[in-house]
Amino acid sequence: MEGRSALYLGLLSVIGIAVTAQASDVSDHNQRPVFCGDNDCPKYQLVKQYEGFEHRKYDATQWISTSVLAGKQSINIGFWNIFQYFNGSNSAGLKMKPTVPLVIMVPGNQTVNLTMSAFLSESLKNPPKPLKSTLSLHKYPEASLYVRSFGGFASKEDFATHISALAEELTTLDLPFDDSFVACNIYDPPEKRSDRHNEVWLLAIKK
């Protein structure tokens, strides 16, 4: 446990920001989860509720992504580029309502190159192309994820602790997962002071 926690702390320490996003309030596939607020977010079905985490099956999704280097400044630049894409800096000049989550993915084999992605609403059938070469569109098939949620203003230590705890719980229950990356989700703006929601994701693997 301690060794795994140290590993994840090392990975997350490169993020340098509080990623924000409580346990899921909904399993209805067509109902928006409470923690998404008024924003569009990926649809999922609750496969199973465990004591400390959930197993969710997400629909196929589409995202706008950028690669960023470790460090707060690079991450801020990545966030700004994604924000500009939503604000009309795209091939159609289309301004889009912000969505959640913003995901920061940290590879498990190194701590330098990160991927930042923002969810694109399913109502956007043909997403406009980004104008910046650092941005790219991606479509992902449905995915099975183990999700651990917690509240408050999260620090990198909090995320490391919860990722480590999730990995330990999965190992104890003999539930295989992909540890080649860890994912942290931003659901709330910094100005939101209460009822904050944080999540960590690990990809489920079939036995």
N, CA, C and O of each residue as an XYZ file, in Angstrom:
828
protein
N       0.839     -1.212      0.000
C       0.000      0.000      0.000
C       0.866      1.251      0.000
O       0.645      2.168     -0.791
N       1.850      1.284      0.889
C       2.701      2.456      0.996
C       3.513      2.664     -0.278
O       3.677      3.791     -0.744
N       4.018      1.569     -0.833
C       4.806      1.680     -2.052
C       3.980      2.162     -3.214
O       4.423      3.010     -3.988
N       2.779      1.630     -3.343
C       1.899      2.038     -4.438
C       1.498      3.495     -4.282
O       1.414      4.235     -5.262
N       1.247      3.907     -3.023
C       0.882      5.296     -2.774
C       2.005      6.226     -3.174
O       1.762      7.294     -3.738
N       3.239      5.826     -2.885
C       4.385      6.658     -3.254
C       4.491      6.781     -4.766
O       4.817      7.850     -5.283
N       4.212      5.678     -5.486
C       4.264      5.699     -6.944
C       3.249      6.679     -7.505
O       3.587      7.517     -8.342
N       2.000      6.579     -7.048
C       0.966      7.454     -7.569
C       1.189      8.906     -7.157
O       0.854      9.825     -7.904
N       1.756      9.110     -5.968
C       2.065     10.471     -5.551
C       3.106     11.070     -6.483
O       3.040     12.249     -6.829
N       4.063     10.251     -6.884
C       5.080     10.722     -7.810
C       4.480     11.105     -9.140
O       4.876     12.107     -9.734
N       3.518     10.313     -9.623
C       2.865     10.617    -10.884
C       2.044     11.890    -10.791
O       2.106     12.752    -11.668
N       1.274     11.997     -9.716
C       0.351     13.120     -9.600
C       1.043     14.415     -9.209
O       0.509     15.501     -9.435
N       2.232     14.304     -8.621
C       2.917     15.517     -8.201
C       3.264     16.403     -9.387
O       3.476     17.604     -9.220
N       3.325     15.824    -10.590
C       3.657     16.626    -11.764
C       2.470     17.453    -12.222
O       2.644     18.391    -13.000
N       1.275     17.132    -11.765
C       0.101     17.878    -12.204
C       0.111     19.284    -11.623
O      -0.040     20.268    -12.347
N       0.291     19.368    -10.300
C       0.470     20.668     -9.682
C      -0.781     21.504     -9.569
O      -0.696     22.701     -9.297
N      -1.963     20.896     -9.774
C      -3.207     21.643     -9.608
C      -4.199     20.784     -8.860
O      -4.037     19.565     -8.795
N      -5.232     21.400     -8.289
C      -6.279     20.650     -7.613
C      -7.310     20.233     -8.647
O      -7.989     21.079     -9.229
N      -7.428     18.944     -8.875
C      -8.424     18.440     -9.813
C      -9.713     18.212     -9.042
O      -9.710     17.533     -8.015
N     -10.816     18.775     -9.526
C     -12.038     18.711     -8.764
C     -13.151     18.007     -9.486
O     -13.315     18.161    -10.696
N     -13.818     17.336     -8.844
C     -14.983     16.745     -9.433
C     -15.921     16.317     -8.312
O     -16.996     15.780     -8.579
N     -18.163     13.256     -5.080
C     -18.913     12.506     -4.178
C     -19.400     11.298     -4.922
O     -19.426     11.232     -6.151
N     -19.759     10.411     -4.162
C     -20.147      9.185     -4.841
C     -21.285      9.472     -5.802
O     -22.024     10.441     -5.630
N     -21.424      8.625     -6.818
C     -22.428      8.860     -7.840
C     -23.825      8.850     -7.264
O     -24.153      8.024     -6.412
N     -24.649      9.774     -7.732
C     -26.019      9.890     -7.245
C     -27.020      9.231     -8.177
O     -28.216      9.226     -7.886
N     -26.563      8.682     -9.280
C     -27.518      8.205    -10.262
C     -26.964      7.008    -11.025
O     -25.769      6.942    -11.313
N     -27.847      6.059    -11.350
C     -27.454      4.941    -12.198
C     -28.314      4.884    -13.454
O     -28.093      4.044    -14.326
N     -29.304      5.788    -13.545
C     -30.152      5.860    -14.720
C     -29.318      6.340    -15.902
O     -28.703      7.404    -15.854
N     -29.309      5.544    -16.952
C     -28.454      5.830    -18.098
C     -28.796      7.151    -18.763
O     -27.913      7.802    -19.321
N     -30.061      7.562    -18.718
C     -30.494      8.767    -19.420
C     -30.607      9.991    -18.524
O     -30.976     11.069    -18.990
N     -30.298      9.837    -17.261
C     -30.396     10.955    -16.329
C     -29.008     11.513    -16.048
O     -28.070     10.758    -15.794
N     -28.880     12.826    -16.095
C     -27.593     13.467    -15.869
C     -27.210     13.356    -14.396
O     -28.017     13.692    -13.530
N     -26.007     12.897    -14.096
C     -25.566     12.809    -12.697
C     -25.576     14.185    -12.035
O     -25.296     15.195    -12.680
N     -25.898     14.214    -10.748
C     -25.978     15.467    -10.018
C     -24.662     16.223    -10.082
O     -24.660     17.450    -10.185
N     -23.541     15.508    -10.021
C     -22.249     16.184     -9.964
C     -21.861     16.852    -11.286
O     -20.876     17.589    -11.336
N     -22.616     16.603    -12.347
C     -22.350     17.297    -13.614
C     -23.001     18.671    -13.650
O     -22.712     19.467    -14.544
N     -23.874     18.963    -12.693
C     -24.558     20.243    -12.674
C     -25.411     20.418    -13.918
O     -26.132     19.503    -14.314
N     -25.332     21.589    -14.535
C     -26.088     21.873    -15.746
C     -25.289     21.566    -17.010
O     -25.735     21.866    -18.118
N     -24.125     20.977    -16.847
C     -23.239     20.715    -17.980
C     -23.450     19.322    -18.571
O     -23.766     18.371    -17.856
N     -23.269     19.219    -19.888
C     -23.266     17.899    -20.516
C     -22.048     17.121    -20.037
O     -20.976     17.692    -19.837
N     -22.218     15.820    -19.854
C     -21.127     14.955    -19.414
C     -21.350     13.554    -19.976
O     -22.453     13.250    -20.432
N     -20.348     12.707    -19.957
C     -20.494     11.371    -20.550
C     -21.586     10.545    -19.865
O     -21.733     10.574    -18.643
N     -22.343      9.813    -20.673
C     -23.371      8.926    -20.132
C     -22.757      7.591    -19.710
O     -21.849      7.067    -20.356
N     -23.279      7.066    -18.618
C     -22.792      5.768    -18.153
C     -23.896      5.007    -17.440
O     -24.907      5.577    -17.029
N     -23.683      3.727    -17.306
C     -24.549      2.873    -16.511
C     -23.754      2.371    -15.310
O     -22.588      1.997    -15.440
N     -24.386      2.364    -14.149
C     -23.743      1.837    -12.958
C     -23.830      0.316    -12.997
O     -24.912     -0.257    -12.869
N     -22.690     -0.324    -13.173
C     -22.644     -1.780    -13.237
C     -22.780     -2.370    -11.842
O     -23.560     -3.298    -11.626
N     -22.008     -1.821    -10.883
C     -22.065     -2.313     -9.512
C     -21.532     -1.261     -8.561
O     -20.531     -0.600     -8.835
N     -22.224     -1.118     -7.431
C     -21.785     -0.213     -6.374
C     -21.047     -1.015     -5.315
O     -21.629     -1.886     -4.670
N     -19.790     -0.727     -5.142
C     -19.005     -1.353     -4.079
C     -18.967     -0.412     -2.880
O     -19.480      0.705     -2.948
N     -18.363     -0.857     -1.793
C     -18.358     -0.043     -0.578
C     -17.587      1.261     -0.764
O     -18.013      2.309     -0.277
N     -16.458      1.202     -1.465
C     -15.645      2.395     -1.583
C     -15.472      2.919     -2.990
O     -14.745      3.889     -3.204
N     -16.133      2.290     -3.959
C     -15.976      2.725     -5.349
C     -17.120      2.192     -6.192
O     -17.961      1.435     -5.707
N     -17.148      2.591     -7.462
C     -18.170      2.145     -8.394
C     -17.535      1.513     -9.625
O     -16.408      1.833    -10.002
N     -18.278      0.623    -10.228
C     -17.916      0.089    -11.541
C     -18.920      0.685    -12.524
O     -20.117      0.416    -12.431
N     -18.433      1.497    -13.467
C     -19.308      2.146    -14.428
C     -18.975      1.688    -15.847
O     -17.822      1.398    -16.168
N     -20.002      1.629    -16.682
C     -19.811      1.359    -18.106
C     -20.218      2.606    -18.868
O     -21.390      2.979    -18.890
N     -19.233      3.251    -19.496
C     -19.471      4.494    -20.213
C     -19.783      4.238    -21.684
O     -19.256      3.309    -22.297
N     -20.651      5.081    -22.235
C     -20.923      5.053    -23.670
C     -19.677      5.503    -24.440
O     -18.723      6.024    -23.863
N     -19.712      5.291    -25.736
C     -18.661      5.844    -26.599
C     -18.692      7.362    -26.466
O     -19.758      7.959    -26.318
N     -17.521      7.977    -26.519
C     -17.417      9.413    -26.284
C     -16.489     10.066    -27.303
O     -15.729      9.392    -27.998
N     -16.567     11.391    -27.375
C     -15.667     12.170    -28.225
C     -15.069     13.300    -27.384
O     -15.729     13.867    -26.514
N     -13.799     13.612    -27.670
C     -13.056     14.543    -26.843
C     -12.173     15.450    -27.703
O     -11.804     15.102    -28.824
N     -11.847     16.606    -27.159
C     -10.809     17.464    -27.709
C      -9.619     17.345    -26.757
O      -9.774     17.510    -25.547
N      -8.437     17.060    -27.296
C      -7.293     16.744    -26.444
C      -6.050     17.529    -26.835
O      -5.910     18.007    -27.961
N      -5.160     17.643    -25.869
C      -3.856     18.252    -26.109
C      -2.820     17.591    -25.223
O      -3.130     17.162    -24.111
N      -1.602     17.506    -25.704
C      -0.497     16.986    -24.904
C       0.168     18.151    -24.189
O       0.416     19.202    -24.780
N       0.450     17.950    -22.922
C       1.112     18.990    -22.130
C       2.275     18.375    -21.372
O       2.263     17.189    -21.041
N       3.270     19.190    -21.106
C       4.389     18.739    -20.301
C       4.059     18.930    -18.829
O       3.192     19.725    -18.466
N       4.769     18.183    -17.990
C       4.561     18.317    -16.556
C       4.858     19.748    -16.118
O       5.795     20.377    -16.611
N       4.063     20.247    -15.204
C       4.270     21.604    -14.707
C       3.023     22.438    -14.855
O       2.281     22.298    -15.826
N       2.794     23.306    -13.892
C       1.574     24.100    -13.845
C       1.421     25.006    -15.050
O       0.318     25.147    -15.580
N       2.523     25.633    -15.500
C       2.425     26.572    -16.618
C       1.964     25.886    -17.894
O       1.104     26.404    -18.606
N       2.535     24.719    -18.185
C       2.155     23.981    -19.383
C       0.703     23.541    -19.318
O      -0.017     23.601    -20.315
N       0.279     23.101    -18.150
C      -1.107     22.665    -17.980
C      -2.062     23.839    -18.158
O      -3.128     23.692    -18.756
N      -1.680     25.001    -17.639
C      -2.525     26.188    -17.812
C      -2.653     26.572    -19.284
O      -3.721     26.991    -19.731
N      -1.560     26.428    -20.034
C      -1.598     26.723    -21.468
C      -2.529     25.735    -22.178
O      -3.325     26.125    -23.032
N      -2.421     24.448    -21.816
C      -3.294     23.439    -22.404
C      -4.756     23.730    -22.125
O      -5.601     23.616    -23.012
N      -5.051     24.108    -20.881
C      -6.422     24.440    -20.519
C      -6.910     25.640    -21.329
O      -8.047     25.640    -21.800
N      -6.066     26.666    -21.498
C      -6.459     27.871    -22.230
C      -6.743     27.543    -23.691
O      -7.693     28.069    -24.270
N      -5.928     26.679    -24.292
C      -6.150     26.301    -25.687
C      -7.484     25.568    -25.861
O      -8.206     25.807    -26.829
N      -7.804     24.681    -24.926
C      -9.080     23.969    -24.974
C     -10.236     24.942    -24.768
O     -11.266     24.846    -25.436
N     -10.060     25.867    -23.848
C     -11.092     26.885    -23.600
C     -11.358     27.697    -24.862
O     -12.512     27.967    -25.193
N     -10.311     28.083    -25.560
C     -10.472     28.864    -26.784
C     -11.205     28.060    -27.855
O     -11.998     28.620    -28.613
N     -10.949     26.754    -27.925
C     -11.658     25.901    -28.879
C     -13.168     25.980    -28.622
O     -13.950     26.136    -29.560
N     -13.571     25.873    -27.368
C     -14.986     25.956    -27.017
C     -15.539     27.358    -27.270
O     -16.736     27.525    -27.504
N     -14.675     28.349    -27.223
C     -15.124     29.732    -27.355
C     -15.099     30.224    -28.798
O     -15.223     31.423    -29.047
N     -14.938     29.294    -29.761
C     -15.049     29.674    -31.166
C     -13.785     29.556    -31.982
O     -13.809     29.793    -33.190
N     -12.671     29.192    -31.349
C     -11.420     29.021    -32.099
C     -11.398     27.628    -32.725
O     -10.633     26.754    -32.317
N     -12.264     27.447    -33.732
C     -12.379     26.167    -34.426
C     -12.804     26.438    -35.868
O     -13.133     27.573    -36.215
N     -12.798     25.425    -36.689
C     -13.036     25.593    -38.124
C     -14.401     26.166    -38.457
O     -14.571     26.756    -39.525
N     -15.377     26.010    -37.573
C     -16.723     26.518    -37.824
C     -16.999     27.838    -37.107
O     -18.060     28.437    -37.280
N     -16.045     28.284    -36.308
C     -16.278     29.484    -35.518
C     -17.403     29.286    -34.519
O     -18.051     30.244    -34.096
N     -17.627     28.037    -34.147
C     -18.760     27.670    -33.288
C     -18.413     27.853    -31.818
O     -17.394     27.347    -31.346
N     -19.265     28.580    -31.094
C     -19.103     28.704    -29.653
C     -19.971     27.652    -28.985
O     -21.164     27.533    -29.264
N     -19.344     26.892    -28.096
C     -20.018     25.764    -27.452
C     -20.085     25.957    -25.946
O     -19.178     26.526    -25.338
N     -21.162     25.480    -25.359
C     -21.292     25.527    -23.901
C     -20.266     24.586    -23.283
O     -20.087     23.466    -23.763
N     -19.591     25.024    -22.226
C     -18.609     24.155    -21.570
C     -19.241     22.849    -21.102
O     -20.416     22.808    -20.738
N     -18.453     21.800    -21.116
C     -18.886     20.483    -20.663
C     -17.987     20.030    -19.520
O     -16.992     20.683    -19.206
N     -18.336     18.931    -18.914
C     -17.474     18.290    -17.923
C     -17.434     16.788    -18.227
O     -18.378     16.247    -18.802
N     -16.345     16.118    -17.843
C     -15.204     16.652    -17.106
C     -14.072     17.082    -18.026
O     -14.064     16.792    -19.223
N     -13.129     17.776    -17.433
C     -11.819     17.960    -18.034
C     -10.933     16.904    -17.389
O     -10.807     16.854    -16.165
N     -10.325     16.068    -18.208
C      -9.554     14.930    -17.687
C      -8.062     15.162    -17.882
O      -7.624     15.563    -18.960
N      -7.300     14.913    -16.851
C      -5.848     14.914    -16.952
C      -5.377     13.480    -16.755
O      -5.595     12.876    -15.705
N      -4.729     12.949    -17.783
C      -4.279     11.567    -17.763
C      -2.757     11.527    -17.632
O      -2.032     12.161    -18.399
N      -2.294     10.766    -16.640
C      -0.866     10.639    -16.382
C      -0.433      9.212    -16.686
O      -0.910      8.283    -16.034
N       0.459      9.007    -17.658
C       0.941      7.655    -17.962
C       1.665      7.053    -16.762
O       2.317      7.762    -15.995
N       1.543      5.755    -16.612
C       2.175      5.092    -15.479
C       3.655      4.848    -15.655
O       4.353      4.562    -14.682
N       4.152      4.954    -16.885
C       5.556      4.625    -17.130
C       6.465      5.843    -17.179
O       7.679      5.696    -17.319
N       5.901      7.051    -17.066
C       6.721      8.258    -17.032
C       5.886      9.409    -16.494
O       4.660      9.323    -16.422
N       6.558     10.478    -16.123
C       5.861     11.574    -15.456
C       6.086     12.909    -16.151
O       6.051     13.960    -15.512
N       6.317     12.868    -17.456
C       6.620     14.094    -18.184
C       5.475     14.505    -19.098
O       4.975     15.626    -19.008
N       5.062     13.603    -19.972
C       4.039     13.922    -20.968
C       2.647     13.547    -20.474
O       2.360     12.376    -20.226
N       1.804     14.534    -20.338
C       0.440     14.328    -19.875
C      -0.527     14.592    -21.022
O      -0.175     15.247    -22.004
N      -1.737     14.082    -20.894
C      -2.786     14.365    -21.873
C      -3.955     15.018    -21.158
O      -4.464     14.494    -20.168
N      -4.375     16.167    -21.671
C      -5.533     16.868    -21.128
C      -6.648     16.794    -22.153
O      -6.445     17.130    -23.320
N      -7.818     16.358    -21.728
C      -8.950     16.187    -22.652
C     -10.217     16.775    -22.065
O     -10.450     16.702    -20.858
N     -11.042     17.366    -22.936
C     -12.348     17.877    -22.545
C     -13.424     17.112    -23.308
O     -13.299     16.869    -24.508
N     -14.454     16.748    -22.610
C     -15.571     16.009    -23.208
C     -16.323     16.883    -24.203
O     -16.542     18.071    -23.965
N     -16.713     16.279    -25.316
C     -17.540     16.957    -26.310
C     -18.936     16.335    -26.293
O     -19.075     15.113    -26.351
N     -19.950     17.161    -26.216
C     -21.321     16.695    -26.100
C     -21.706     15.764    -27.246
O     -21.285     15.960    -28.386
N     -22.516     14.744    -26.930
C     -22.968     13.808    -27.959
C     -23.900     14.490    -28.957
O     -24.129     13.971    -30.050
N     -24.438     15.649    -28.586
C     -25.309     16.393    -29.501
C     -24.496     17.017    -30.637
O     -25.056     17.440    -31.648
N     -23.188     17.069    -30.463
C     -22.294     17.622    -31.481
C     -21.895     16.481    -32.418
O     -20.907     15.785    -32.184
N     -22.679     16.304    -33.480
C     -22.492     15.146    -34.357
C     -21.196     15.214    -35.151
O     -20.537     14.195    -35.362
N     -20.835     16.401    -35.588
C     -19.598     16.596    -36.347
C     -18.808     17.734    -35.722
O     -18.925     18.879    -36.159
N     -18.015     17.440    -34.718
C     -17.263     18.492    -34.031
C     -16.357     19.261    -34.996
O     -15.680     18.646    -35.821
N     -16.334     20.570    -34.909
C     -15.445     21.350    -35.785
C     -13.982     21.060    -35.474
O     -13.627     20.736    -34.341
N     -13.150     21.178    -36.483
C     -11.727     20.919    -36.287
C     -11.086     22.079    -35.527
O     -11.455     23.237    -35.721
N     -10.136     21.762    -34.669
C      -9.434     22.834    -33.952
C      -8.514     23.601    -34.886
O      -7.989     23.034    -35.844
N      -8.317     24.867    -34.619
C      -7.409     25.679    -35.412
C      -5.958     25.528    -34.957
O      -5.031     25.664    -35.756
N      -5.772     25.252    -33.687
C      -4.419     25.083    -33.154
C      -3.919     23.663    -33.433
O      -4.643     22.686    -33.242
N      -2.686     23.572    -33.881
C      -2.103     22.269    -34.207
C      -1.856     21.420    -32.975
O      -1.675     20.207    -33.084
N      -1.846     22.040    -31.810
C      -1.602     21.295    -30.565
C      -2.855     20.574    -30.072
O      -2.784     19.767    -29.145
N      -3.991     20.862    -30.685
C      -5.251     20.224    -30.300
C      -5.639     19.168    -31.328
O      -5.325     19.296    -32.512
N      -6.321     18.127    -30.868
C      -6.787     17.082    -31.781
C      -8.084     16.486    -31.268
O      -8.346     16.467    -30.066
N      -8.896     15.998    -32.208
C     -10.170     15.362    -31.878
C      -9.974     13.854    -31.749
O      -9.217     13.249    -32.508
N     -10.664     13.258    -30.782
C     -10.556     11.817    -30.576
C     -11.918     11.233    -30.247
O     -12.723     11.842    -29.544
N     -12.157     10.034    -30.773
C     -13.361      9.279    -30.423
C     -12.919      7.988    -29.734
O     -11.982      7.321    -30.172
N     -13.610      7.655    -28.651
C     -13.268      6.466    -27.894
C     -14.478      5.547    -27.786
O     -15.601      6.026    -27.629
N     -14.271      4.247    -27.866
C     -15.387      3.299    -27.730
C     -15.870      3.258    -26.284
O     -15.262      3.858    -25.398
N     -16.961      2.548    -26.060
C     -17.464      2.420    -24.693
C     -16.361      1.842    -23.805
O     -15.522      1.066    -24.261
N     -16.379      2.228    -22.546
C     -15.307      1.840    -21.638
C     -15.866      1.438    -20.285
O     -16.873      1.973    -19.822
N     -15.191      0.485    -19.664
C     -15.548      0.007    -18.336
C     -14.530      0.560    -17.346
O     -13.338      0.268    -17.443
N     -15.004      1.360    -16.393
C     -14.100      2.059    -15.489
C     -14.448      1.814    -14.031
O     -15.617      1.697    -13.662
N     -13.408      1.739    -13.211
C     -13.577      1.742    -11.760
C     -13.365      3.175    -11.299
O     -12.376      3.814    -11.657
N     -14.306      3.675    -10.500
C     -14.316      5.096    -10.149
C     -14.415      5.261     -8.634
O     -15.298      4.702     -7.984
N     -13.496      6.036     -8.099
C     -13.541      6.379     -6.673
C     -13.756      7.882     -6.570
O     -13.066      8.659     -7.231
N     -14.708      8.291     -5.747
C     -15.087      9.692     -5.635
C     -14.831     10.220     -4.232
O     -14.887      9.473     -3.255
N     -14.550     11.506     -4.144
C     -14.387     12.145     -2.842
C     -14.621     13.638     -3.004
O     -14.575     14.166     -4.116
N     -14.874     14.321     -1.881
C     -15.224     15.730     -1.927
C     -14.107     16.639     -1.454
O     -12.989     16.193     -1.193
N     -14.427     17.922     -1.348
C     -13.478     18.899     -0.857
C     -12.542     19.422     -1.926
O     -12.606     19.007     -3.084
N     -11.667     20.342     -1.525
C     -10.618     20.830     -2.414
C      -9.477     19.829     -2.385
O      -8.813     19.667     -1.361
N      -9.249     19.163     -3.496
C      -8.305     18.047     -3.524
C      -6.891     18.507     -3.837
O      -6.677     19.318     -4.738
N      -5.935     17.989     -3.094
C      -4.520     18.222     -3.356
C      -3.962     17.024     -4.106
O      -4.639     16.005     -4.246
N      -2.734     17.141     -4.587
C      -2.121     16.010     -5.277
C      -1.959     14.823     -4.325
O      -2.020     13.670     -4.751
N      -1.750     15.111     -3.028
C      -1.652     14.029     -2.050
C      -2.989     13.305     -1.898
O      -3.025     12.083     -1.749
N      -4.089     14.066     -1.937
C      -5.423     13.458     -1.861
C      -5.647     12.517     -3.038
O      -6.148     11.406     -2.867
N      -5.275     12.968     -4.231
C      -5.468     12.126     -5.401
C      -4.605     10.878     -5.339
O      -5.057      9.785     -5.682
N      -3.375     11.039     -4.904
C      -2.491      9.879     -4.772
C      -3.061      8.875     -3.785
O      -3.016      7.668     -4.026
N      -3.593      9.364     -2.682
C      -4.171      8.491     -1.661
C      -5.369      7.732     -2.204
O      -5.503      6.532     -1.966
N      -6.239      8.420     -2.929
C      -7.456      7.769     -3.424
C      -7.176      6.815     -4.582
O      -7.826      5.776     -4.697
N      -6.220      7.155     -5.436
C      -5.850      6.214     -6.499
C      -5.234      4.961     -5.904
O      -5.538      3.845     -6.327
N      -4.363      5.151     -4.917
C      -3.738      4.018     -4.253
C      -4.780      3.152     -3.550
O      -4.727      1.924     -3.612
N      -5.733      3.811     -2.877
C      -6.786      3.072     -2.173
C      -7.644      2.279     -3.151
O      -8.001      1.133     -2.878
N      -7.975      2.885     -4.289
C      -8.770      2.191     -5.296
C      -8.016      0.985     -5.838
O      -8.585     -0.098     -5.973
N      -6.746      1.167     -6.147
C      -5.934      0.058     -6.659
C      -5.845     -1.069     -5.643
O      -5.917     -2.241     -6.014
N      -5.689     -0.737     -4.374
C      -5.607     -1.760     -3.326
C      -6.930     -2.504     -3.176
O      -6.947     -3.721     -2.993
N      -8.033     -1.771     -3.254
C      -9.352     -2.416     -3.143
C      -9.578     -3.372     -4.314
O     -10.078     -4.481     -4.124
N      -9.215     -2.952     -5.509
C      -9.387     -3.804     -6.684
C      -8.519     -5.054     -6.592
O      -8.955     -6.149     -6.947
N      -7.307     -4.885     -6.121
C      -6.398     -6.024     -5.958
C      -6.941     -7.004     -4.926
O      -6.898     -8.216     -5.135
N      -7.450     -6.482     -3.813
C      -8.007     -7.329     -2.759
C      -9.205     -8.129     -3.256
O      -9.383     -9.290     -2.886
N     -10.024     -7.501     -4.098
C     -11.220     -8.160     -4.629
C     -10.929     -8.963     -5.897
O     -11.840     -9.535     -6.496
N      -9.672     -9.004     -6.298
C      -9.248     -9.734     -7.498
C      -9.984     -9.227     -8.737
O     -10.456    -10.006     -9.566
N     -10.067     -7.906     -8.838
C     -10.671     -7.261     -9.997
C      -9.544     -6.657    -10.830
O      -8.954     -5.659    -10.416
N      -9.228     -7.230    -11.988
C      -8.092     -6.743    -12.784
C      -8.344     -5.349    -13.360
O      -9.472     -5.000    -13.710
N      -7.278     -4.566    -13.450
C      -7.374     -3.214    -13.985
C      -6.075     -2.862    -14.689
O      -5.034     -3.479    -14.464
N      -6.163     -1.861    -15.544
C      -5.013     -1.371    -16.296
C      -4.322     -0.286    -15.476
O      -4.913      0.757    -15.197
N      -3.072     -0.531    -15.091
C      -2.360      0.455    -14.289
C      -1.352      1.240    -15.120
O      -0.427      1.837    -14.570
N      -1.524      1.245    -16.445
C      -0.597      1.978    -17.311
C      -0.882      3.480    -17.324
O      -0.102      4.254    -17.879
N      -1.989      3.893    -16.720
C      -2.282      5.317    -16.595
C      -3.192      5.538    -15.405
O      -3.869      4.619    -14.943
N      -3.200      6.765    -14.915
C      -4.164      7.181    -13.904
C      -4.879      8.413    -14.449
O      -4.280      9.206    -15.175
N      -6.137      8.574    -14.108
C      -6.916      9.692    -14.635
C      -7.600     10.449    -13.506
O      -8.188      9.847    -12.607
N      -7.520     11.765    -13.559
C      -8.157     12.656    -12.589
C      -9.076     13.599    -13.346
O      -8.744     14.051    -14.442
N     -10.224     13.893    -12.766
C     -11.250     14.650    -13.487
C     -11.588     15.970    -12.812
O     -11.740     16.041    -11.593
N     -11.700     16.992    -13.610
C     -12.103     18.314    -13.137
C     -13.586     18.514    -13.481
O     -13.960     18.521    -14.654
N     -14.419     18.674    -12.455
C     -15.843     18.912    -12.673
C     -16.260     20.331    -12.270
O     -17.210     20.878    -12.830
N     -15.563     20.923    -11.314
C     -16.013     22.186    -10.740
C     -15.001     23.304    -10.945
O     -13.795     23.057    -10.931
N     -15.482     24.541    -11.137
C     -14.579     25.686    -11.238
C     -14.007     26.029     -9.866
O     -14.605     25.690     -8.845
N     -12.868     26.691     -9.833
C     -12.225     27.019     -8.549
C     -13.108     27.829     -7.611
O     -12.988     27.723     -6.390
N     -14.002     28.643     -8.186
C     -14.819     29.501     -7.332
C     -15.921     28.746     -6.586
O     -16.537     29.299     -5.675
N     -16.173     27.502     -6.957
C     -17.174     26.723     -6.226
C     -16.587     26.289     -4.894
O     -15.579     25.584     -4.857
N     -17.211     26.705     -3.804
C     -16.625     26.521     -2.481
C     -17.139     25.301     -1.741
O     -16.482     24.829     -0.813
N     -18.293     24.776     -2.123
C     -18.875     23.644     -1.393
C     -19.412     22.606     -2.365
O     -19.537     22.863     -3.562
N     -19.731     21.417     -1.831
C     -20.274     20.317     -2.630
C     -19.397     20.011     -3.841
O     -19.902     19.754     -4.934
N     -18.098     20.039     -3.642
C     -17.171     19.745     -4.720
C     -17.088     18.235     -4.930
O     -17.275     17.444     -4.006
N     -16.804     17.869     -6.165
C     -16.779     16.448     -6.527
C     -15.473     16.126     -7.246
O     -15.133     16.748     -8.252
N     -14.755     15.152     -6.716
C     -13.496     14.705     -7.305
C     -13.600     13.229     -7.665
O     -14.245     12.460     -6.952
N     -12.975     12.833     -8.757
C     -12.965     11.424     -9.158
C     -11.587     10.993     -9.628
O     -10.827     11.783    -10.189
N     -11.280      9.726     -9.390
C     -10.126      9.075    -10.006
C     -10.639      7.861    -10.753
O     -11.570      7.193    -10.304
N     -10.028      7.575    -11.899
C     -10.460      6.479    -12.769
C      -9.327      5.486    -12.989
O      -8.165      5.866    -13.139
N      -9.685      4.219    -13.004
C      -8.806      3.144    -13.479
C      -9.614      2.277    -14.438
O     -10.770      1.945    -14.175
N      -8.995      1.922    -15.535
C      -9.682      1.145    -16.572
C      -9.828     -0.316    -16.145
O      -8.850     -0.960    -15.766
N     -11.059     -0.831    -16.212
C     -11.323     -2.219    -15.841
C     -10.884     -3.153    -16.979
O     -11.005     -2.813    -18.156
N     -10.382     -4.310    -16.616
C      -9.971     -5.335    -17.564
C     -10.810     -6.588    -17.315
O     -11.005     -6.992    -16.169
N     -11.302     -7.197    -18.385
C     -12.077     -8.413    -18.220
C     -11.176     -9.556    -17.753
O     -10.032     -9.687    -18.188
N     -11.723    -10.376    -16.859
C     -10.955    -11.528    -16.382
C     -10.843    -12.574    -17.496
O     -10.233    -13.625    -17.298
